[in-house]
Every structure is written in C-alpha cells, then in structure tokens.
Amino acid sequence: MLLLAVAFIVAFVLLLYMVSPLISPKPLKLPGAHVVVTGGSSGIGKCIAMECYKQGAFITLIARDENKLLQTKKEIEKYSVNDKQVVLCISVDVSKDYEQVENVLKQAQEKLGPVDMLVNCAGTSVTGKFEDIEVNSFERLMAVNYLGSVYPSRAVIATMKERRMGRIVFVSSQAGQLGLFGYTAYSPTKFALRGLAEALQMEVKPYNIYITVAYPPDTDTPGFAEESKTKPLETKLISETSSVCQAEQVARVIVKDAIQGNFNSSVGSDGYMLSILTSGMSPVTSITEGLQQVVCMGIFRIVGLFYLGSFDSIVRRCMMQREKSDSTDKNE
C-alpha cells in the first residue's frame, strides 16, 4: 500500500512537471521592446533600466529630478547594443496628477511605440516609531509608493489589453511581506502593492498580461543610505540579521522574473523563504512553483518563528536598556 502511494505521488509530480511548461507564459523578448521605468534616475530603477537596455530594449525613464535623469541617460547609453536604441527622459511626479501621467506616457508611446513592460519603481521611505512619525508622512508615502504605481499602470493597461501582451512590475520590498519595527508608515504602502497586483493579475491574465511583484531586501542605493540616517536602534539591529544586496544584482533578478512572467520576484535565500511563507492565495506561474510552496511551507514557518522570536528579543532588550537609561538620568 505504501509503495502504491509513493508511486502515485511520483507519477503525479512527473505529470505536473510535464504540464507546467504548457501553462507558463511565453518569455517577453526585450530586443526592440519599449520598457518604461518610473523612479529610474537612481537606485534599483536605474539598474533595471540599464539591464533592459543591455538586452536591446528602448527605455523611457520617468523621475522628478531632470538633472539626475539626464545624467542617468548618459550612463545607460554607454551600454547600447545597436545604434537604433533610444533612452527617453520624462520629468514628472507620478504620484500627484493622473492626467499628467497619462499624457506623458502617451507621448512616450508616440515616440517609442506601445509599452511592452512597465516597471513601477518610484518610491520613498520614512522610518521611526509610530508615534514619532509625522501624520502627513503616512499620506505622502501612500501617495508615492502606492498611487505612484497605480497611475502609470492605469495609463498603459488599456493598450496592453488591445495588444494582448505586456508586463507590469511593482517593486515592493521585503517590508511589504513582513511588518518590522520602525516601518509603520512604509510597510503598509508596500503591502498595498501586493493586493493591487493580485487583483490586477486576475483581471489581465486572459489578455496575456503578466504582473510581477518584486520584494528586494535592503539594497545599497542612495535611498537606503538616506533612510539609514533616521532608523531607530531596533530597526538597525534587526536589519543587521541580513546582508545588504547590490542594486545591480537585484535588478538582474527582477528583469529576469518579469521577462518570464513570474508573479513573485525575490533575491537570496531569505527572500525565497519569505516568498514561500507569504504566498497565501497569490497566483503561481507554474505548477512547479506551487509544489515548492506546498512542500516548503511547514519547515519555513518553523524557521520564520525563530526569526520573529529573535526580533522580539531585540525590541524588548532595547526597551529595557532605554528604560534603565531613563531611570538613571532621573536619579542623577
């Protein structure tokens, strides 16, 4: 009986592996494709644009700072693979006025053709204890990190549906998978992208459009350096439990997953574990991916509980040290 059960499981797994390629999306070909990257003047966005350009794509860079855009344009153009490639720069705030975002994307499509892949990378961060963060910071982060992805996506989705093809990438964060000390303003905006992506994927999948949510870890970027200046001690100590990735490495992974049409994009072993743990009801790109989630969920939950316990210990220890320090100051 046991041998029969094992044989059935093996046969089932082999069948899934055979069927998997038939239900997976066809890879998007980047040579000649039009890729739009918001937040493309620095950090991960800049590296994603550069990676796509190296593979022959036409690039539209969108960001607020025109000077940074022009500098980034020069850097990217060094990696051209043919003399037909173009890097178009557009200075606009993607989080303020939908009509303005829609108009600039129309202009970009008139110059470089329909958008084949949109990478929503515009974002910002504020760290601090919940009661110390200014209330308007919550509003600003939601506008930039969430609406700044909604507006560009809304502007290109109709054309993608008409063409029956496209890729949309939402650059979230590991803080969009796991709420951590100090990120009460930032994490919710990144969690929101996951909900948007899941609902949108269900709408657009019949049109051969695939959504990717990227969850990069701490990454060596100008934004990360600025964020680190205001991190509470607890957040710094928790961050030390994982290494800081290079933006180029993160960009290569995101571009690869977007091309393949993978819904989840993660970097490193910690990122893989988090993606499994938080998969929930998120779509899978292949049966193989679903099997990995089913098999690994239990053991990863045990590992995750260990991490959570260590994080709680850090927060409790910092609280006790702070209270002890305050008590000493009062006695003096």
N, C-alpha and C positions, 0 to 999 in steps of 0.2 A: 504493500500500500504506500509506504514511504517512497519507494523508488518510482512508483507511478506519479506521485505528487511532484517529485523532483523533476521527472521527465516532462510533466505538464508545464511546470514553471519555466524550464529551459526552452521548451518549444514556444511558449508564449513570448518570452523575451526575444527569441530569434525572429519571431513574426513581427514584433514591434520594431526591431531594427530594420527589417526589410521594408516595412510600411513607412517608416519615419521619413526617408528621403522624398516620398511621394507627397507628403503633406507639408513639407518645409517650403518656404518661399524661395524663389529663384534669387540669387545674389544680384544686387544692383551693380551695374558696371559704371565705374567712376570716370573713365576716359571720356571727355566730352560732356559729362553731366554738369548741371548747374547746382552748386551747393551754396546755400545761404547760412552764414554763421552769425548769430547775434552774440554780443559780448566778445566779438572777435578781435579786439585790438590788443589783448594781453591774455596771459594765463592759459588755461585749458582751451578756450575758444580759439586763440591764436594758433596753438599747436594743432588743433583739429583742422583748421583751415589750411595750414601748412601741409599736413599729412594728405589731405584730399588733393591739394594742388600737385603734390609729388606724384600722385597717381593719375594725373591728367585732367582733373576737374577744372571747371570755371568757377570762380569764387566771388560771392558778394559778402563783404564784411560790413556788419552793422554794429555801431557803438556810438557813444555820446561824444567822445573826445576826438575831434577831427585830426588833430596833430598826431595822436597815437595811431589813428587809422592809417594815415599816410606813411608813417614810419614802418608800421607792420606790413603794409602793401609792398614796400621796397624789400623788406626781408623775405617775404613769401615769393616774390617774383624771381629771386635767385634760384629757385628750385623748379623752374619751368621745364617741362619735358618736350614742348613744341612751341613754335612761335605764334600759335593761334590762341593760346591761353590768355585769359584776362582776369585781373583782380579788380573788382569794382568796390569802391568805398562809399558808404552812406552814413552820414552823421545824423542820428535820431535817437530819442529816448523811447524805447519800445514799450514802456510801461505807462505812458501818460495819455496818448490820444490814438484811439484805434484807427480813425480815418487817416491820420497822418502815416501810420504804419502801413495801412493798406495801400496808400498812394505810392509810397517809396518802393514797396515790393512789386507793385505794378510796373513802375519804372525799371526796376531791376530785371523783370521778366521780359520787358520790351527790348532790353539791350542784350541780355544773355540767354533768353529763352525761358521756358517754364521751369519752375523749381523742381528738381528731382529729389533733393534732400535738404531739409531744414534742420539745423542744429540750434536748439534754444539753449544758449549758454550764458546769457546775460543774468547776472545775479550779484548779490551783495550779502554781507553778514554783519550782525551785531551780537556780541557775546556779553554776558553779565547775569547776575542774579535777577530773577523775575521782577522783584520789587524795585530794583535799581535801574531797569531799562525804561527809558522814556516811552510813554504811551504812543507817541507818533512814530516811534521806531517800528512798532508792530505793524502799523498801517503801511509804512514805507517799504518794509521787507515783503509784505504780501503783494504790494503793487509791483515791485521789481521782480521778485522771484517767481510769482505765480502769474499775475496778469501780463508780465513781460514775456511770458511763454504762450499765454492764451492768444494775445493779439496777433503775433506773426503766424501762428498755426492757423488761426481763423482766416487769415488773409490768403493762405495758399491752398487750403483744403479743397475748395471747390474745383480749382484747376486740376489738382491731383486726381480727384474723383472722375473728372471728364476724361483724363488720360489713362485711367485705370492703372496708375502706378505712382509710387512715391515712398519716401521715408521721412519720418519726423522723429527727432531725438529730443528728449527732455533731459537735461543734465541736472540731476538731483544731487544727492550726497548720501554718504553713509548715515549722516544725521537725519536723513529722510527715511531711514529704516529703523533707527533706534534713537529714542529720545535721551539726551545726555544733559548733565548738569551744565548750566550756562547757555543752553541753546533754546530757551523757551520762545524766543522771537523768531529764530532761524528755522528750527526743525519743522514746525507746523507748515511753513511755506513749502518746504521740500517734500513733506508727506503729501501735501495737496497735489503735487505733480503726479504722484503715483495714482491717485484717484482719477485725475483727469486722463492719464494715459490709459488706464484700464477701460474706462467708459468709451474713450475715443477709439481704442483698438477694436472694440466690438462693433462700432459703427462703420469703420472704414475697411476692415479686413475683406469684406466681399468685393471691394474695389481694388484689391491687390496693393493696398497701402499698409505699411507696417510701422508700428510705433516701437521705439526703444527708450527705456528709462535707464540712464547711467547713474551709478552710485559710486562716484570716486571717493577714495579715502582722503585723508589730509594730503594735500598736494603742494609742492613747492612753487607757489605763484605769488605775485605781488599782493593779491587779495588776502592770501593766507598769512603773509608776513604782517599785513596791517591788522588783521583780526587777532593775531597772537599778542599784540601790544596790550589788548584790553581783556584778555582771558582771565577769569578767576583762577585762583590756585588749584581748585578742584578740577577744573577743566584741563588745565595744563598737565596735571598728574595723570588724569585719565588718558589724555592724548599720548602720553609717553609710553603707553602699553602697546602702541602700534607705530610702525615706521612711516616716514613721510615719503611719498612717491614723487617721481619726476613728472612734470606735465606732459613731456613727450611720450612717456610710457603710457600714461592714462589715455592720451589722445589716440594712440595707435589701437588700443583695445576698444575704445568707443567706436572708432571708424569701422573697425573690423566687424563688430557686432551689428552696427547699423546696416552695413552692406548686406550682411547675412539675414537681416530682418529679425534678429533676436530681440525679444521683449526686454529681458534683463541684461544689463551690462555691468560687470563687476571686475575689480582688479585685485589680484593676490588671493591668498588662502583665506584671509579674514573676510574679504569681500565675497568670495564664493560661499562661505559658511553663512554669512548674513543673508545672501540672496536665497539660499535654501530655506533658512529659518523663517524668512518673511514672505515666502512665495504665496502662501494662503490660496486665494482664488485667482491669482494673476494668470494670464494666458501663458501657454508654453509654445515654443516654436517647433518643437519636435517631441515625439513620444519618448525619445531617449532622455530628454531634459526632464520630462515628467517622472520617469523612472528614477532618475538620480534624486529628485526631491523626495520621492516616497521612501527610498532606501536610506537616505542620509538624515532625514528629519529628526529621528529619535536621538541618535548619538550627538548630533549638532546641538540639540536642545540641552543636553547634559553639559556640553562644553559652554554653551551660552549662559547657563545658570552659574557656572563658575566665574565667568567674566562679570556678570551682574553682581555677584557677591563681592568680588574684588572692588568694583566701582563703588558699591555702597560702603565698603570699608574705608575707602579713600575719603569719601564725603564725610563720614562720621568722624574719622580721625582729624580732618581739617576743622570740623566744627568744634571738637573738644579742645584742640590747640588754640583756636580763636577765643573760645570762652575762657580758657585758662589765662591767655594773654590779657584779655579784658579785665579779668578779676585781679591780676597782678597790678595792672595800671591803676585800678581804683584804689587798691590798698596803698599804693605809693602816694 
